[in-house]
């Protein structure tokens, strides 16, 4: 059996306010073409199919077209909900969709009820662990004392392993949406917890032939059997040097036989440019960037008038601009001090500076307030700048 591991489509996401649906549609078409070219039997998508819990109508059309193209190319699709998806909405009509070859895992009750797909060697069991929010799932999983994601995933995987054992060691694939220890975030993910309790050890997934992970946006190998495929598009300028990819997995009669990385085509490049506005508009050195998404740092002595409009005459996909004159600006010093730090760490230092070192209980209250604030933004469909420290600190 041949499996294609992709994840974190985030259909409907914007990039600094720019609609990415056309780029996302091109990526899904490329995935469908890989299915045809490599005779793929199953495409797995472990979470964050959509970028928001209530996706727009255009996003739903792009996603459905992608599903249809992959299915028409000959592959069955197995997908789970992620922390960005609404399990109820994504899973609506799941039984009906399964009849057409789209299998959706969005509930706690379904974690030990695999999709069984057959090849010449017998059956392969595909188990789906959607994003399991501890507060919402611990009672249903029978671990009411659990607070961390690791405890929740442990409980879910205990059910999966019991089902594998009952099937006399059937070959198995697990889809999971989690932050596994040893992997690295890219900066465009929104954290799924506060205070470090989001991480899950890779050992949680022992006893499975292959674990297809979602949540982190770069292709990564945690172990030979536990991998992230990453997102099909870069979703922050911090990912401009990444080459997006998928994993092509082959199973033989004993389980995992081989894993091959296949790079995805680059839909549109990302570039960060630095210089005066005139230099950026006139220098031949930037000719190769004219079709890229552009983030520009202007170093003019005086802030240029109408800079974005002028920049877009040469770089029509410029999406971000800031002014940093050679003498510097007073507000940049603070921005540089906090760059890359979590909201919780910034709040801790602020409280220490103006009052005293906060207690663990006080930090817990701050963490809950930060999480509630970002969840409220996500529920209202407010886009969070994925390049900012705030976007990396608390859950969406």
N, C-alpha and C positions, 0 to 999 in steps of 0.2 A: 504494500500500500504506500502511496506517495502523498505526503501532506505538505501543504504550504502554510507557514506560520507568519501571519501578519497581525498587526494590532494597532490600537490607538488611532483610529481614523479621524476622530474628532470632527465629523461632518458638521458643517455650520460654523466652524471657528472663524474668527476674523484675525487679521494680522495688523496690529496698529490701526484698527478701524477699516481695513481693506477686506472685502469679501474674497474668500478663497475657494468658493464653490467650483469655479472652472478648473482650478488647479487640482482640487480633490477629485473631480470627475475624471480628469486625465490620469491621476494615480490609480483609480479603481479600474479604468480601462487597461492600464499597464499590467495590473495584477491579473485581470482576466486573460490577457495575452500570454502571461507566464503559465497560466493553467493549461492553455492550449499547447504551448511550446514544449512543456515538460510533462504532459500527460498526468496532471495532478488529479488525485481522487478526492481529496478533502482540503478545504481552506478553513483554517481556524482563526478566530478573531477574539482574543481574550480581553474584551472590555473597551470602554470609551468609543463605542461605535459613533455616537453623537457627542457634540461638545457641550450640550445643555440638556437639562432634564425635560425641557419643552422645546424641541427643535422647531425651527421655522418650516413652513410648507416647502420652500425651495430645497432646504437641506434634506427633507424626507424624500423628495423626488430624486435627488442625486444619490442618496444612499440606496434607495430601491432599485434605481437603474444599475448601480454597481453590483448589488446582489444578483439581479437578473443576468447581467453580463457574465459574472463568474459561474452562475448555474448553467447558462447556455454554453459556456466553454467546456462543461463536462464535470465540474466539481460540486460535491455536496458542501454546504457551509455549516460550520458549528461556531456559535458566537455566544458570549456572555455579556452581561451588563457591567459597566465600570462605575467609578465614583462620579463621573459626569452624566451618566445615563439615568433615566428614570426606569427602574426595573418594571414597574407596572405598564408604562407606555411601550417600552421596547418589547416586553413579553406579551403584549396584547395580541391575541390570535396565534400564539406560538404553536399550538397543536395543529392548527390549520396550515401554518407555514411549513411545519415539519413534513407534511404530505407532499410539499413541493421541493423538499430538499434543503430547507433552511431550518436548522435546529437551534433554538434560543434557550439559554440557561439564565434565568433571572430570579430564581427563588431559592431560599434555604432548603426547602423540602426537596428540591431537585438535585442536590449535590451528589447523592449516591444513586441516582437513577440515570445511568449512562445512555447515550445513543450508541447502539451497536451497529457497526458497519463491517462488511465482510470483504475479504479478498480471497485469493486462492489458498491461503493458509488457515482460513477460519475468520473468527470475529476479532475486532479491535473495539474496546470500550472507550468512548470519549466522555469524560466527566467534566462538568463545568462549574467552577466556583465563581459566582459573580462577586463584585466587591461586597464584602461583608462588614458593614458598619457595626462595631462591637455593641454599642448601646441598643441597636435595633435587632440584633440577631442572637445575642448570648443566651437568652431564655429559650428560644426555639432550638438552639443547638445543644441545650442541656448543660450549659456552663454559666449559670447566672452570676458567678463571681468574676467572670472574665472581664478584663478592662482593655487589654492590648489586642492588636490585630493578630499577633503571633498565637495567642491563646485561642482566638476564634478560628484561625486557619487550622490549628492543631485539631480542634474538635471536628471541623468539617472533613479534614483528611482522615481522621479515624473512621468516619463513616465510609469514605471512599475505599480505604484499605480493607475494611470488612467486606465490602461488596466485591472487591477484586478477589479476595480469598474465597468467597462463596462461589465464585465463578471459576474456581480451580486454576488460578494464576493466569487469567486471560491477559493478553497484551493490552496495554493501557496508555491513554493520553489524558493529562489533566490540563485544563485551561484555568488560569487563576489570575486575578487582578490584584496585585500586591507589590509592596516594596521589599524585595528580598535583600538581606544583608550581603554585603560584598559588591552589590551593583552600585552604579553612580547615576545620580540625576543629572539632567541636562540643563535645567533651569526653566523649561517651558511647561513642566508638570505643576499641577497644583497639589500641594501636600495633602495626604489623606489622614493626617492626624497632627497632634501638637505634642512637643516634648519628647520625641523619639520613640513613642510606643507604636509607631506605624510599622516598624521593620519586622520582617519575618525571616527566621533562619532557613537556609536552603534545606536543612535536614527535615523540615516539616513535610517535604514532598518525597521522602524516601519511599521506595517500594513501587514507583511508577516508572514506566519505560521512557516517557518523555513529558516534560512540563513546559507548556507554552505560556509564557508570562506576558502580561500587559501592565501598563502604567508608566514605565520609564520609556523615554522617547529615543534612545539610541540603541542600536543592535548590541547585545552584550551576552557573553557566555558566563553564567554563574558557575555551572558545572557542565560536563559534557551532555548531561540530560536535562538541564534546567537553563532556559535561555529567554532573553527578551528579543523580540524582533524590532522594537521601536516603532515610531510613527512613520507613515509613508512620506510625510512632508516635514520640513523644518518649521517649528512654530515659535522660534525666537532667534534673534541675531546671534545668540550664543551657540546656535547649532549650525552656523554658516559653514563650518569646516567639516561637518558630518556628512558621510555618504549614507543615505538611507538604503535599507535593504530588507529582505525577507529571508527566512530559512526554509530550505527544501529538505524535508525529512523523509527517509526511506525506512520502512519496516520490512523485515523478513519474517520467517516463521518463528523466530525466537524473540522478536521485539525490535528495538532500535538497531538499525544497521549502519546508517550514515546520515550526516547532516552537512549540507552545503549552503554557503552564503551566496545569495544572488542580489547584486546591487540593483536598485530601482533607478529608472531614468530620472534625471534632474529636470523638473518642470520649469523652475525659475531660480536663478542663483540669488544669493544674499551677499551684500557687500557693505562694509562700514568704510566711509570715506572721511578724510580729514584734510582740511585746507581752507583757504579763503573761497568765497563764493565764485569769484572770477577764475581761480585756479581749477575748481571743480567743473566749471562750465567750459573752459577752454583747453585744458590739458589733454593731449592725446593719450596720456597714461591711463585714463579712465574709460577709454573707448569700449573695452571689453565688458564694462559694468553697465552699459546703457540700458540693457534689458532686465537688469537685476532689481530686486527690492533693495532700496537704499536707505541706510541710516547715516546721516551726515553730521559731522561736527565742524561748524564754521569757526575759523580762527581770525576773522576780520577784526580790526581795531574797533570799528563801530558796527553795531548790529545792522545787517543788511535789511533794507525794506523789501517786503513781499518776497522773502527768501524762498519759501517753499514753491510758490508758483514759478519763480524763475528757475529753480533747480529742476522742476518737472519739465521744463522745456527741453532739457537734454536727457533727464532720467525720469521718464513718465511714471515709473513705479516707485519713486521716492515716497517713503511713508513716515519717516521720522527725522527731525532736525533739532539741533541744539547749538547754542552759541557759546564758545569758550574763547574769548579774546586772549591774546598773548599774556596780558598782565594778570589774568585770572579773574575770578569772581568770588566774592566772599562766601556765597552759598555753596560753591562747589566743594569746599573743604569738608563740610558736614556730609555731603552726598558721598564723597570718597570714603569717609570714615565708616559709613553704614553700608556701603556696597557689599552685597553678598551675604549680609548678616540677616538672621531671622527677625521677625517682628518681636518675638518674645525676648530675644537677646537685647534688642534695642530698648524695649520697655524696661528690662531689668536694669540696664545702665542708667536710663533716665531716672528711675526711682531712686537708685543709689546716689546719683548726683544731687537730686533736689530734696531727698528725705533721708533714707537709710537703706541698707541692703534688705531687699524684700525676703520674706519667709517663703518656704515652699508652698504653703497654703495660699499666700498672696499671689505668687506666680501662677498657681493653678487657676485662680479667679481671672487673672489677666489673660491666660491662655484660652479660657472658655469664652471670654468676651471677644477676643480676636477671631476665634473660630465662628462664633455667631455672626459677627459682622461680615465675614467673607461669604458665609453660607447665604446670608440675606442678599448680598449682591448677586450671587450666582442664581438664586431663586428669581430675582428680578430681571435676569438676563443681562446684567451689567458685565461687560468684558473687562477682565483684569489684565493689566500689562504684565505679560509673562517674563519680561526682562527686569522687573522690579523685585527688591527683596520681599515686599509684601506678598507677592504671588507665590513665593517659595515657602512660606512659613505656616500657613493655616489651610484647612480643607475647604474645597469648593463644594 
